[in-house]
Amino acid sequence: MIKPFLGTHVEGSLKGTYNYRLSKAHSVVENTFGIMASVFHILRKPLLLQPTKARSVILACVHLHNFLRKSDSSKNLYSPQGTSNIEDISNGDIIYGSWREETTNLRAFQSLNKTGWK
């Protein structure tokens, strides 16, 4: 695990820049995992699986997440605007995304209309 440098650092210093970029990377990972956990409920609790099966489940979730984020149409359904945290550039405040809202009726997938093919 990578840790930030302790204390306050002059803006633009190597340590300050490192801490800022580490914080940004942490935010991206937190957003991604939060979005995935809000859709794939298996990620909301400890995986009681053998390590190889847990790895397969996590990789499947990651691949599905990337697939759903790839096209604009599926991205708008999977993670519409406001889902992720964003930083207010004017003052540096974080506006939290909707994935943080705890809801009980989240559904992993939307219902599909029946089609004529078998």
Biopython code that builds the backbone (N, CA, C, O; Angstrom):
import numpy as np
from Bio.PDB.StructureBuilder import StructureBuilder

atoms = [
    (1, "MET", "N", (0.841, -1.168, 0.000)),
    (1, "MET", "CA", (0.000, 0.000, 0.000)),
    (1, "MET", "C", (0.891, 1.238, 0.000)),
    (1, "MET", "O", (1.854, 1.331, 0.761)),
    (2, "ILE", "N", (0.559, 2.152, -0.842)),
    (2, "ILE", "CA", (1.317, 3.387, -0.940)),
    (2, "ILE", "C", (0.739, 4.388, 0.063)),
    (2, "ILE", "O", (-0.478, 4.552, 0.149)),
    (3, "LYS", "N", (1.602, 5.048, 0.809)),
    (3, "LYS", "CA", (1.162, 6.001, 1.826)),
    (3, "LYS", "C", (1.635, 7.401, 1.447)),
    (3, "LYS", "O", (2.691, 7.564, 0.835)),
    (4, "PRO", "N", (0.838, 8.418, 1.818)),
    (4, "PRO", "CA", (1.260, 9.791, 1.553)),
    (4, "PRO", "C", (2.355, 10.222, 2.527)),
    (4, "PRO", "O", (2.533, 9.630, 3.592)),
    (5, "PHE", "N", (3.081, 11.267, 2.134)),
    (5, "PHE", "CA", (4.048, 11.867, 3.051)),
    (5, "PHE", "C", (3.275, 12.595, 4.136)),
    (5, "PHE", "O", (2.298, 13.285, 3.844)),
    (6, "LEU", "N", (3.699, 12.451, 5.380)),
    (6, "LEU", "CA", (3.022, 13.092, 6.500)),
    (6, "LEU", "C", (3.333, 14.585, 6.544)),
    (6, "LEU", "O", (4.365, 15.034, 6.045)),
    (7, "GLY", "N", (2.433, 15.332, 7.142)),
    (7, "GLY", "CA", (2.648, 16.765, 7.324)),
    (7, "GLY", "C", (2.158, 17.585, 6.151)),
    (7, "GLY", "O", (1.624, 17.058, 5.175)),
    (8, "THR", "N", (2.353, 18.893, 6.269)),
    (8, "THR", "CA", (1.991, 19.799, 5.176)),
    (8, "THR", "C", (3.235, 20.097, 4.361)),
    (8, "THR", "O", (4.347, 20.166, 4.886)),
    (9, "HIS", "N", (3.024, 20.269, 3.081)),
    (9, "HIS", "CA", (4.141, 20.496, 2.161)),
    (9, "HIS", "C", (3.845, 21.698, 1.279)),
    (9, "HIS", "O", (2.688, 21.993, 0.978)),
    (10, "VAL", "N", (4.880, 22.371, 0.877)),
    (10, "VAL", "CA", (4.752, 23.542, 0.022)),
    (10, "VAL", "C", (4.112, 23.119, -1.296)),
    (10, "VAL", "O", (4.487, 22.106, -1.888)),
    (11, "GLU", "N", (3.135, 23.917, -1.746)),
    (11, "GLU", "CA", (2.469, 23.618, -3.017)),
    (11, "GLU", "C", (3.505, 23.608, -4.136)),
    (11, "GLU", "O", (4.299, 24.540, -4.270)),
    (12, "GLY", "N", (3.489, 22.559, -4.927)),
    (12, "GLY", "CA", (4.442, 22.431, -6.028)),
    (12, "GLY", "C", (5.688, 21.643, -5.654)),
    (12, "GLY", "O", (6.484, 21.297, -6.527)),
    (13, "SER", "N", (5.867, 21.355, -4.372)),
    (13, "SER", "CA", (7.020, 20.553, -3.974)),
    (13, "SER", "C", (6.798, 19.112, -4.419)),
    (13, "SER", "O", (5.667, 18.713, -4.698)),
    (14, "LEU", "N", (7.860, 18.341, -4.483)),
    (14, "LEU", "CA", (7.735, 16.945, -4.905)),
    (14, "LEU", "C", (6.807, 16.158, -3.978)),
    (14, "LEU", "O", (5.968, 15.387, -4.443)),
    (15, "LYS", "N", (6.960, 16.353, -2.675)),
    (15, "LYS", "CA", (6.117, 15.635, -1.726)),
    (15, "LYS", "C", (4.661, 16.093, -1.822)),
    (15, "LYS", "O", (3.745, 15.275, -1.741)),
    (16, "GLY", "N", (4.450, 17.380, -1.991)),
    (16, "GLY", "CA", (3.093, 17.902, -2.135)),
    (16, "GLY", "C", (2.421, 17.385, -3.399)),
    (16, "GLY", "O", (1.252, 16.999, -3.379)),
    (17, "THR", "N", (3.170, 17.380, -4.502)),
    (17, "THR", "CA", (2.641, 16.870, -5.765)),
    (17, "THR", "C", (2.333, 15.386, -5.654)),
    (17, "THR", "O", (1.300, 14.920, -6.134)),
    (18, "TYR", "N", (3.239, 14.642, -5.015)),
    (18, "TYR", "CA", (3.036, 13.211, -4.815)),
    (18, "TYR", "C", (1.751, 12.961, -4.018)),
    (18, "TYR", "O", (0.934, 12.126, -4.406)),
    (19, "ASN", "N", (1.572, 13.678, -2.911)),
    (19, "ASN", "CA", (0.381, 13.499, -2.084)),
    (19, "ASN", "C", (-0.889, 13.846, -2.856)),
    (19, "ASN", "O", (-1.899, 13.156, -2.724)),
    (20, "TYR", "N", (-0.848, 14.902, -3.654)),
    (20, "TYR", "CA", (-2.014, 15.315, -4.441)),
    (20, "TYR", "C", (-2.378, 14.240, -5.454)),
    (20, "TYR", "O", (-3.545, 13.870, -5.576)),
    (21, "ARG", "N", (-1.394, 13.744, -6.173)),
    (21, "ARG", "CA", (-1.668, 12.721, -7.194)),
    (21, "ARG", "C", (-2.101, 11.402, -6.568)),
    (21, "ARG", "O", (-2.947, 10.702, -7.124)),
    (22, "LEU", "N", (-1.540, 11.061, -5.436)),
    (22, "LEU", "CA", (-1.958, 9.859, -4.724)),
    (22, "LEU", "C", (-3.417, 9.997, -4.283)),
    (22, "LEU", "O", (-4.191, 9.044, -4.370)),
    (23, "SER", "N", (-3.780, 11.181, -3.814)),
    (23, "SER", "CA", (-5.154, 11.439, -3.403)),
    (23, "SER", "C", (-6.106, 11.308, -4.590)),
    (23, "SER", "O", (-7.191, 10.743, -4.458)),
    (24, "LYS", "N", (-5.703, 11.827, -5.745)),
    (24, "LYS", "CA", (-6.523, 11.723, -6.958)),
    (24, "LYS", "C", (-6.698, 10.265, -7.366)),
    (24, "LYS", "O", (-7.802, 9.848, -7.718)),
    (25, "ALA", "N", (-5.621, 9.490, -7.322)),
    (25, "ALA", "CA", (-5.693, 8.070, -7.675)),
    (25, "ALA", "C", (-6.615, 7.331, -6.707)),
    (25, "ALA", "O", (-7.407, 6.484, -7.119)),
    (26, "HIS", "N", (-6.507, 7.657, -5.420)),
    (26, "HIS", "CA", (-7.370, 7.044, -4.412)),
    (26, "HIS", "C", (-8.834, 7.350, -4.715)),
    (26, "HIS", "O", (-9.694, 6.479, -4.588)),
    (27, "SER", "N", (-9.108, 8.579, -5.112)),
    (27, "SER", "CA", (-10.475, 8.993, -5.425)),
    (27, "SER", "C", (-11.031, 8.213, -6.616)),
    (27, "SER", "O", (-12.191, 7.802, -6.598)),
    (28, "VAL", "N", (-10.223, 8.008, -7.640)),
    (28, "VAL", "CA", (-10.658, 7.257, -8.825)),
    (28, "VAL", "C", (-10.998, 5.817, -8.443)),
    (28, "VAL", "O", (-12.027, 5.284, -8.860)),
    (29, "VAL", "N", (-10.140, 5.198, -7.659)),
    (29, "VAL", "CA", (-10.371, 3.815, -7.234)),
    (29, "VAL", "C", (-11.622, 3.732, -6.366)),
    (29, "VAL", "O", (-12.432, 2.819, -6.528)),
    (30, "GLU", "N", (-11.783, 4.682, -5.444)),
    (30, "GLU", "CA", (-12.951, 4.692, -4.568)),
    (30, "GLU", "C", (-14.233, 4.856, -5.374)),
    (30, "GLU", "O", (-15.218, 4.171, -5.101)),
    (31, "ASN", "N", (-14.241, 5.746, -6.356)),
    (31, "ASN", "CA", (-15.401, 5.934, -7.222)),
    (31, "ASN", "C", (-15.733, 4.661, -7.977)),
    (31, "ASN", "O", (-16.882, 4.220, -8.004)),
    (32, "THR", "N", (-14.712, 4.074, -8.592)),
    (32, "THR", "CA", (-14.926, 2.881, -9.395)),
    (32, "THR", "C", (-15.484, 1.744, -8.547)),
    (32, "THR", "O", (-16.460, 1.098, -8.928)),
    (33, "PHE", "N", (-14.859, 1.501, -7.395)),
    (33, "PHE", "CA", (-15.343, 0.419, -6.543)),
    (33, "PHE", "C", (-16.742, 0.724, -6.020)),
    (33, "PHE", "O", (-17.573, -0.179, -5.930)),
    (34, "GLY", "N", (-17.016, 1.969, -5.678)),
    (34, "GLY", "CA", (-18.343, 2.340, -5.198)),
    (34, "GLY", "C", (-19.418, 2.100, -6.238)),
    (34, "GLY", "O", (-20.488, 1.581, -5.922)),
    (35, "ILE", "N", (-19.138, 2.476, -7.481)),
    (35, "ILE", "CA", (-20.093, 2.243, -8.567)),
    (35, "ILE", "C", (-20.297, 0.749, -8.758)),
    (35, "ILE", "O", (-21.429, 0.284, -8.886)),
    (36, "MET", "N", (-19.199, -0.005, -8.776)),
    (36, "MET", "CA", (-19.304, -1.448, -8.966)),
    (36, "MET", "C", (-20.085, -2.095, -7.818)),
    (36, "MET", "O", (-20.933, -2.952, -8.062)),
    (37, "ALA", "N", (-19.816, -1.702, -6.584)),
    (37, "ALA", "CA", (-20.500, -2.298, -5.433)),
    (37, "ALA", "C", (-21.977, -1.921, -5.403)),
    (37, "ALA", "O", (-22.797, -2.686, -4.897)),
    (38, "SER", "N", (-22.330, -0.741, -5.944)),
    (38, "SER", "CA", (-23.739, -0.358, -5.970)),
    (38, "SER", "C", (-24.521, -1.191, -6.979)),
    (38, "SER", "O", (-25.741, -1.313, -6.865)),
    (39, "VAL", "N", (-23.842, -1.758, -7.951)),
    (39, "VAL", "CA", (-24.500, -2.580, -8.965)),
    (39, "VAL", "C", (-24.300, -4.067, -8.684)),
    (39, "VAL", "O", (-25.255, -4.842, -8.738)),
    (40, "PHE", "N", (-23.082, -4.461, -8.388)),
    (40, "PHE", "CA", (-22.758, -5.861, -8.144)),
    (40, "PHE", "C", (-22.715, -6.082, -6.628)),
    (40, "PHE", "O", (-21.678, -5.890, -5.993)),
    (41, "HIS", "N", (-23.832, -6.478, -6.073)),
    (41, "HIS", "CA", (-23.994, -6.557, -4.621)),
    (41, "HIS", "C", (-23.038, -7.529, -3.955)),
    (41, "HIS", "O", (-22.815, -7.436, -2.748)),
    (42, "ILE", "N", (-22.481, -8.438, -4.693)),
    (42, "ILE", "CA", (-21.542, -9.390, -4.101)),
    (42, "ILE", "C", (-20.317, -8.665, -3.529)),
    (42, "ILE", "O", (-19.640, -9.189, -2.645)),
    (43, "LEU", "N", (-20.040, -7.466, -4.035)),
    (43, "LEU", "CA", (-18.885, -6.694, -3.572)),
    (43, "LEU", "C", (-19.176, -5.908, -2.297)),
    (43, "LEU", "O", (-18.286, -5.235, -1.777)),
    (44, "ARG", "N", (-20.388, -5.978, -1.792)),
    (44, "ARG", "CA", (-20.767, -5.218, -0.598)),
    (44, "ARG", "C", (-20.406, -5.910, 0.702)),
    (44, "ARG", "O", (-20.474, -5.299, 1.768)),
    (45, "LYS", "N", (-20.031, -7.150, 0.631)),
    (45, "LYS", "CA", (-19.718, -7.893, 1.850)),
    (45, "LYS", "C", (-18.491, -8.761, 1.591)),
    (45, "LYS", "O", (-18.081, -8.921, 0.441)),
    (46, "PRO", "N", (-17.906, -9.316, 2.635)),
    (46, "PRO", "CA", (-16.728, -10.163, 2.422)),
    (46, "PRO", "C", (-17.047, -11.339, 1.501)),
    (46, "PRO", "O", (-18.105, -11.959, 1.610)),
    (47, "LEU", "N", (-16.126, -11.632, 0.601)),
    (47, "LEU", "CA", (-16.304, -12.770, -0.293)),
    (47, "LEU", "C", (-15.885, -14.037, 0.448)),
    (47, "LEU", "O", (-14.709, -14.218, 0.766)),
    (48, "LEU", "N", (-16.827, -14.889, 0.715)),
    (48, "LEU", "CA", (-16.541, -16.129, 1.430)),
    (48, "LEU", "C", (-16.272, -17.225, 0.397)),
    (48, "LEU", "O", (-17.010, -18.204, 0.291)),
    (49, "LEU", "N", (-15.202, -17.030, -0.353)),
    (49, "LEU", "CA", (-14.837, -17.925, -1.443)),
    (49, "LEU", "C", (-13.363, -18.271, -1.349)),
    (49, "LEU", "O", (-12.582, -17.579, -0.696)),
    (50, "GLN", "N", (-13.005, -19.344, -2.009)),
    (50, "GLN", "CA", (-11.598, -19.670, -2.149)),
    (50, "GLN", "C", (-10.933, -18.544, -2.950)),
    (50, "GLN", "O", (-11.589, -17.937, -3.797)),
    (51, "PRO", "N", (-9.666, -18.253, -2.709)),
    (51, "PRO", "CA", (-9.000, -17.147, -3.413)),
    (51, "PRO", "C", (-9.121, -17.205, -4.935)),
    (51, "PRO", "O", (-9.289, -16.164, -5.571)),
    (52, "THR", "N", (-9.041, -18.385, -5.529)),
    (52, "THR", "CA", (-9.131, -18.459, -6.997)),
    (52, "THR", "C", (-10.535, -18.100, -7.474)),
    (52, "THR", "O", (-10.692, -17.440, -8.501)),
    (53, "LYS", "N", (-11.561, -18.532, -6.731)),
    (53, "LYS", "CA", (-12.936, -18.182, -7.109)),
    (53, "LYS", "C", (-13.203, -16.705, -6.853)),
    (53, "LYS", "O", (-13.879, -16.055, -7.650)),
    (54, "ALA", "N", (-12.681, -16.162, -5.750)),
    (54, "ALA", "CA", (-12.847, -14.737, -5.457)),
    (54, "ALA", "C", (-12.207, -13.903, -6.566)),
    (54, "ALA", "O", (-12.767, -12.897, -7.001)),
    (55, "ARG", "N", (-11.041, -14.329, -7.013)),
    (55, "ARG", "CA", (-10.360, -13.625, -8.106)),
    (55, "ARG", "C", (-11.220, -13.631, -9.364)),
    (55, "ARG", "O", (-11.323, -12.615, -10.051)),
    (56, "SER", "N", (-11.837, -14.771, -9.667)),
    (56, "SER", "CA", (-12.696, -14.883, -10.853)),
    (56, "SER", "C", (-13.913, -13.975, -10.746)),
    (56, "SER", "O", (-14.299, -13.338, -11.726)),
    (57, "VAL", "N", (-14.519, -13.909, -9.568)),
    (57, "VAL", "CA", (-15.691, -13.054, -9.359)),
    (57, "VAL", "C", (-15.304, -11.585, -9.536)),
    (57, "VAL", "O", (-16.009, -10.829, -10.204)),
    (58, "ILE", "N", (-14.194, -11.190, -8.940)),
    (58, "ILE", "CA", (-13.748, -9.792, -9.030)),
    (58, "ILE", "C", (-13.397, -9.433, -10.468)),
    (58, "ILE", "O", (-13.770, -8.364, -10.951)),
    (59, "LEU", "N", (-12.684, -10.316, -11.150)),
    (59, "LEU", "CA", (-12.336, -10.052, -12.554)),
    (59, "LEU", "C", (-13.592, -9.958, -13.422)),
    (59, "LEU", "O", (-13.654, -9.122, -14.323)),
    (60, "ALA", "N", (-14.586, -10.798, -13.164)),
    (60, "ALA", "CA", (-15.838, -10.727, -13.924)),
    (60, "ALA", "C", (-16.516, -9.376, -13.695)),
    (60, "ALA", "O", (-17.009, -8.763, -14.643)),
    (61, "CYS", "N", (-16.545, -8.910, -12.449)),
    (61, "CYS", "CA", (-17.146, -7.602, -12.141)),
    (61, "CYS", "C", (-16.385, -6.476, -12.835)),
    (61, "CYS", "O", (-16.993, -5.555, -13.382)),
    (62, "VAL", "N", (-15.062, -6.550, -12.812)),
    (62, "VAL", "CA", (-14.237, -5.517, -13.456)),
    (62, "VAL", "C", (-14.463, -5.509, -14.965)),
    (62, "VAL", "O", (-14.595, -4.443, -15.567)),
    (63, "HIS", "N", (-14.508, -6.684, -15.576)),
    (63, "HIS", "CA", (-14.732, -6.756, -17.028)),
    (63, "HIS", "C", (-16.128, -6.250, -17.396)),
    (63, "HIS", "O", (-16.290, -5.528, -18.379)),
    (64, "LEU", "N", (-17.133, -6.632, -16.605)),
    (64, "LEU", "CA", (-18.487, -6.126, -16.866)),
    (64, "LEU", "C", (-18.547, -4.609, -16.684)),
    (64, "LEU", "O", (-19.172, -3.910, -17.482)),
    (65, "HIS", "N", (-17.900, -4.103, -15.639)),
    (65, "HIS", "CA", (-17.853, -2.650, -15.410)),
    (65, "HIS", "C", (-17.242, -1.937, -16.627)),
    (65, "HIS", "O", (-17.802, -0.964, -17.133)),
    (66, "ASN", "N", (-16.096, -2.433, -17.082)),
    (66, "ASN", "CA", (-15.435, -1.808, -18.236)),
    (66, "ASN", "C", (-16.288, -1.912, -19.490)),
    (66, "ASN", "O", (-16.361, -0.963, -20.271)),
    (67, "PHE", "N", (-16.935, -3.054, -19.690)),
    (67, "PHE", "CA", (-17.801, -3.244, -20.854)),
    (67, "PHE", "C", (-18.962, -2.254, -20.815)),
    (67, "PHE", "O", (-19.286, -1.635, -21.829)),
    (68, "LEU", "N", (-19.586, -2.104, -19.654)),
    (68, "LEU", "CA", (-20.732, -1.206, -19.530)),
    (68, "LEU", "C", (-20.337, 0.260, -19.631)),
    (68, "LEU", "O", (-21.165, 1.094, -19.997)),
    (69, "ARG", "N", (-19.100, 0.589, -19.318)),
    (69, "ARG", "CA", (-18.626, 1.981, -19.423)),
    (69, "ARG", "C", (-18.113, 2.319, -20.819)),
    (69, "ARG", "O", (-17.808, 3.478, -21.101)),
    (70, "LYS", "N", (-18.014, 1.321, -21.694)),
    (70, "LYS", "CA", (-17.370, 1.517, -22.995)),
    (70, "LYS", "C", (-18.216, 2.349, -23.960)),
    (70, "LYS", "O", (-17.701, 3.287, -24.568)),
    (71, "SER", "N", (-19.488, 2.028, -24.111)),
    (71, "SER", "CA", (-20.314, 2.777, -25.061)),
    (71, "SER", "C", (-21.154, 3.819, -24.321)),
    (71, "SER", "O", (-21.482, 3.647, -23.148)),
    (72, "ASP", "N", (-21.491, 4.887, -25.017)),
    (72, "ASP", "CA", (-22.263, 5.964, -24.390)),
    (72, "ASP", "C", (-23.630, 5.489, -23.930)),
    (72, "ASP", "O", (-24.103, 5.889, -22.865)),
    (73, "SER", "N", (-24.277, 4.628, -24.733)),
    (73, "SER", "CA", (-25.629, 4.190, -24.373)),
    (73, "SER", "C", (-25.627, 3.370, -23.083)),
    (73, "SER", "O", (-26.460, 3.603, -22.207)),
    (74, "SER", "N", (-24.714, 2.423, -22.955)),
    (74, "SER", "CA", (-24.688, 1.615, -21.732)),
    (74, "SER", "C", (-24.111, 2.406, -20.566)),
    (74, "SER", "O", (-24.513, 2.193, -19.422)),
    (75, "LYS", "N", (-23.168, 3.322, -20.836)),
    (75, "LYS", "CA", (-22.600, 4.136, -19.753)),
    (75, "LYS", "C", (-23.670, 5.000, -19.108)),
    (75, "LYS", "O", (-23.674, 5.177, -17.890)),
    (76, "ASN", "N", (-24.584, 5.542, -19.920)),
    (76, "ASN", "CA", (-25.636, 6.398, -19.379)),
    (76, "ASN", "C", (-26.629, 5.622, -18.517)),
    (76, "ASN", "O", (-27.235, 6.189, -17.608)),
    (77, "LEU", "N", (-26.801, 4.328, -18.795)),
    (77, "LEU", "CA", (-27.665, 3.499, -17.965)),
    (77, "LEU", "C", (-26.942, 2.988, -16.732)),
    (77, "LEU", "O", (-27.504, 2.973, -15.637)),
    (78, "TYR", "N", (-25.702, 2.572, -16.907)),
    (78, "TYR", "CA", (-24.918, 1.961, -15.829)),
    (78, "TYR", "C", (-24.458, 2.993, -14.804)),
    (78, "TYR", "O", (-24.575, 2.768, -13.600)),
    (79, "SER", "N", (-23.943, 4.104, -15.270)),
    (79, "SER", "CA", (-23.452, 5.139, -14.356)),
    (79, "SER", "C", (-23.776, 6.520, -14.923)),
    (79, "SER", "O", (-22.903, 7.195, -15.470)),
    (80, "PRO", "N", (-25.045, 6.936, -14.788)),
    (80, "PRO", "CA", (-25.434, 8.237, -15.330)),
    (80, "PRO", "C", (-24.698, 9.385, -14.647)),
    (80, "PRO", "O", (-24.087, 9.212, -13.592)),
    (81, "GLN", "N", (-24.768, 10.544, -15.261)),
    (81, "GLN", "CA", (-24.095, 11.715, -14.708)),
    (81, "GLN", "C", (-24.546, 11.924, -13.266)),
    (81, "GLN", "O", (-25.734, 11.831, -12.957)),
    (82, "GLY", "N", (-23.591, 12.207, -12.394)),
    (82, "GLY", "CA", (-23.881, 12.388, -10.983)),
    (82, "GLY", "C", (-23.605, 11.144, -10.157)),
    (82, "GLY", "O", (-23.723, 11.171, -8.932)),
    (83, "THR", "N", (-23.236, 10.044, -10.824)),
    (83, "THR", "CA", (-22.941, 8.809, -10.105)),
    (83, "THR", "C", (-21.602, 8.908, -9.398)),
    (83, "THR", "O", (-21.470, 8.458, -8.260)),
    (84, "SER", "N", (-20.605, 9.490, -10.055)),
    (84, "SER", "CA", (-19.250, 9.581, -9.507)),
    (84, "SER", "C", (-19.054, 10.861, -8.708)),
    (84, "SER", "O", (-19.753, 11.852, -8.920)),
    (85, "ASN", "N", (-18.094, 10.829, -7.786)),
    (85, "ASN", "CA", (-17.685, 12.042, -7.085)),
    (85, "ASN", "C", (-17.019, 12.969, -8.094)),
    (85, "ASN", "O", (-16.355, 12.509, -9.023)),
    (86, "ILE", "N", (-17.195, 14.258, -7.914)),
    (86, "ILE", "CA", (-16.483, 15.235, -8.739)),
    (86, "ILE", "C", (-15.926, 16.326, -7.829)),
    (86, "ILE", "O", (-16.436, 16.569, -6.735)),
    (87, "GLU", "N", (-14.882, 16.967, -8.303)),
    (87, "GLU", "CA", (-14.277, 18.045, -7.534)),
    (87, "GLU", "C", (-14.722, 19.375, -8.112)),
    (87, "GLU", "O", (-14.618, 19.601, -9.318)),
    (88, "ASP", "N", (-15.221, 20.264, -7.246)),
    (88, "ASP", "CA", (-15.587, 21.612, -7.649)),
    (88, "ASP", "C", (-14.280, 22.382, -7.838)),
    (88, "ASP", "O", (-13.585, 22.679, -6.867)),
    (89, "ILE", "N", (-13.952, 22.700, -9.074)),
    (89, "ILE", "CA", (-12.667, 23.320, -9.396)),
    (89, "ILE", "C", (-12.521, 24.687, -8.737)),
    (89, "ILE", "O", (-11.411, 25.087, -8.386)),
    (90, "SER", "N", (-13.622, 25.405, -8.565)),
    (90, "SER", "CA", (-13.531, 26.767, -8.024)),
    (90, "SER", "C", (-13.051, 26.802, -6.579)),
    (90, "SER", "O", (-12.336, 27.724, -6.186)),
    (91, "ASN", "N", (-13.440, 25.796, -5.778)),
    (91, "ASN", "CA", (-13.042, 25.839, -4.369)),
    (91, "ASN", "C", (-12.426, 24.530, -3.858)),
    (91, "ASN", "O", (-12.025, 24.451, -2.697)),
    (92, "GLY", "N", (-12.350, 23.517, -4.703)),
    (92, "GLY", "CA", (-11.718, 22.259, -4.309)),
    (92, "GLY", "C", (-12.602, 21.327, -3.506)),
    (92, "GLY", "O", (-12.147, 20.268, -3.074)),
    (93, "ASP", "N", (-13.878, 21.702, -3.294)),
    (93, "ASP", "CA", (-14.794, 20.829, -2.556)),
    (93, "ASP", "C", (-15.148, 19.605, -3.389)),
    (93, "ASP", "O", (-15.165, 19.654, -4.619)),
    (94, "ILE", "N", (-15.431, 18.503, -2.693)),
    (94, "ILE", "CA", (-15.847, 17.276, -3.351)),
    (94, "ILE", "C", (-17.369, 17.199, -3.327)),
    (94, "ILE", "O", (-17.993, 17.346, -2.277)),
    (95, "ILE", "N", (-17.953, 16.969, -4.495)),
    (95, "ILE", "CA", (-19.393, 16.745, -4.597)),
    (95, "ILE", "C", (-19.564, 15.240, -4.723)),
    (95, "ILE", "O", (-19.156, 14.642, -5.719)),
    (96, "TYR", "N", (-20.165, 14.634, -3.714)),
    (96, "TYR", "CA", (-20.242, 13.183, -3.662)),
    (96, "TYR", "C", (-21.237, 12.635, -4.669)),
    (96, "TYR", "O", (-22.285, 13.229, -4.919)),
    (97, "GLY", "N", (-20.893, 11.505, -5.234)),
    (97, "GLY", "CA", (-21.724, 10.854, -6.237)),
    (97, "GLY", "C", (-22.873, 10.076, -5.630)),
    (97, "GLY", "O", (-22.884, 9.778, -4.436)),
    (98, "SER", "N", (-23.834, 9.755, -6.467)),
    (98, "SER", "CA", (-25.037, 9.060, -6.001)),
    (98, "SER", "C", (-24.761, 7.625, -5.577)),
    (98, "SER", "O", (-25.587, 7.028, -4.887)),
    (99, "TRP", "N", (-23.621, 7.048, -5.970)),
    (99, "TRP", "CA", (-23.326, 5.679, -5.537)),
    (99, "TRP", "C", (-23.196, 5.586, -4.027)),
    (99, "TRP", "O", (-23.301, 4.495, -3.467)),
    (100, "ARG", "N", (-22.970, 6.710, -3.358)),
    (100, "ARG", "CA", (-22.824, 6.710, -1.903)),
    (100, "ARG", "C", (-24.166, 6.589, -1.181)),
    (100, "ARG", "O", (-24.209, 6.270, 0.007)),
    (101, "GLU", "N", (-25.256, 6.843, -1.897)),
    (101, "GLU", "CA", (-26.577, 6.765, -1.280)),
    (101, "GLU", "C", (-26.928, 5.299, -1.059)),
    (101, "GLU", "O", (-26.898, 4.498, -1.993)),
    (102, "GLU", "N", (-27.254, 4.962, 0.161)),
    (102, "GLU", "CA", (-27.611, 3.583, 0.494)),
    (102, "GLU", "C", (-29.068, 3.361, 0.144)),
    (102, "GLU", "O", (-29.955, 3.979, 0.733)),
    (103, "THR", "N", (-29.314, 2.491, -0.801)),
    (103, "THR", "CA", (-30.686, 2.155, -1.152)),
    (103, "THR", "C", (-30.860, 0.651, -1.053)),
    (103, "THR", "O", (-29.911, -0.114, -1.225)),
    (104, "THR", "N", (-32.065, 0.249, -0.778)),
    (104, "THR", "CA", (-32.323, -1.178, -0.612)),
    (104, "THR", "C", (-32.864, -1.812, -1.879)),
    (104, "THR", "O", (-32.870, -3.037, -1.998)),
    (105, "ASN", "N", (-33.316, -1.010, -2.826)),
    (105, "ASN", "CA", (-33.917, -1.588, -4.017)),
    (105, "ASN", "C", (-33.028, -1.472, -5.246)),
    (105, "ASN", "O", (-33.527, -1.412, -6.370)),
    (106, "LEU", "N", (-31.726, -1.440, -5.043)),
    (106, "LEU", "CA", (-30.830, -1.408, -6.194)),
    (106, "LEU", "C", (-30.940, -2.716, -6.959)),
    (106, "LEU", "O", (-31.036, -3.790, -6.365)),
    (107, "ARG", "N", (-30.924, -2.617, -8.264)),
    (107, "ARG", "CA", (-30.973, -3.808, -9.082)),
    (107, "ARG", "C", (-29.738, -3.827, -9.962)),
    (107, "ARG", "O", (-29.350, -2.806, -10.531)),
    (108, "ALA", "N", (-29.138, -4.969, -10.066)),
    (108, "ALA", "CA", (-27.907, -5.081, -10.836)),
    (108, "ALA", "C", (-28.154, -4.873, -12.322)),
    (108, "ALA", "O", (-27.323, -4.285, -13.014)),
    (109, "PHE", "N", (-29.270, -5.341, -12.809)),
    (109, "PHE", "CA", (-29.551, -5.232, -14.236)),
    (109, "PHE", "C", (-30.983, -4.782, -14.437)),
    (109, "PHE", "O", (-31.861, -5.077, -13.626)),
    (110, "GLN", "N", (-31.206, -4.073, -15.511)),
    (110, "GLN", "CA", (-32.571, -3.648, -15.831)),
    (110, "GLN", "C", (-33.284, -4.758, -16.565)),
    (110, "GLN", "O", (-32.655, -5.581, -17.230)),
    (111, "SER", "N", (-34.618, -4.780, -16.443)),
    (111, "SER", "CA", (-35.401, -5.782, -17.144)),
    (111, "SER", "C", (-35.305, -5.564, -18.638)),
    (111, "SER", "O", (-35.265, -4.429, -19.114)),
    (112, "LEU", "N", (-35.268, -6.655, -19.365)),
    (112, "LEU", "CA", (-35.225, -6.584, -20.819)),
    (112, "LEU", "C", (-36.588, -6.954, -21.376)),
    (112, "LEU", "O", (-37.283, -7.802, -20.816)),
    (113, "ASN", "N", (-36.969, -6.326, -22.470)),
    (113, "ASN", "CA", (-38.209, -6.702, -23.136)),
    (113, "ASN", "C", (-38.034, -8.054, -23.778)),
    (113, "ASN", "O", (-36.938, -8.411, -24.210)),
    (114, "LYS", "N", (-39.132, -8.819, -23.844)),
    (114, "LYS", "CA", (-39.078, -10.123, -24.495)),
    (114, "LYS", "C", (-38.898, -9.921, -25.995)),
    (114, "LYS", "O", (-39.429, -8.979, -26.584)),
    (115, "THR", "N", (-38.143, -10.822, -26.590)),
    (115, "THR", "CA", (-37.924, -10.763, -28.034)),
    (115, "THR", "C", (-38.479, -12.016, -28.673)),
    (115, "THR", "O", (-38.809, -12.981, -27.985)),
    (116, "GLY", "N", (-38.581, -11.999, -29.981)),
    (116, "GLY", "CA", (-39.156, -13.126, -30.709)),
    (116, "GLY", "C", (-38.217, -14.282, -30.939)),
    (116, "GLY", "O", (-38.669, -15.355, -31.338)),
    (117, "TRP", "N", (-36.942, -14.116, -30.708)),
    (117, "TRP", "CA", (-36.019, -15.227, -30.982)),
    (117, "TRP", "C", (-35.883, -16.130, -29.780)),
    (117, "TRP", "O", (-36.085, -15.718, -28.638)),
    (118, "LYS", "N", (-35.532, -17.391, -30.068)),
    (118, "LYS", "CA", (-35.449, -18.392, -28.982)),
    (118, "LYS", "C", (-34.017, -18.738, -28.671)),
    (118, "LYS", "O", (-33.758, -19.559, -27.791)),
]
sb = StructureBuilder()
sb.init_structure("model")
sb.init_model(0)
sb.init_chain("A")
sb.init_seg("    ")
for serial, (resi, resn, name, xyz) in enumerate(atoms, 1):
    if name == "N":
        sb.init_residue(resn, " ", resi, " ")
    sb.init_atom(name, np.array(xyz, "f"), 0.0, 1.0, " ", f" {name:<3s}", serial, name[0])
structure = sb.get_structure()
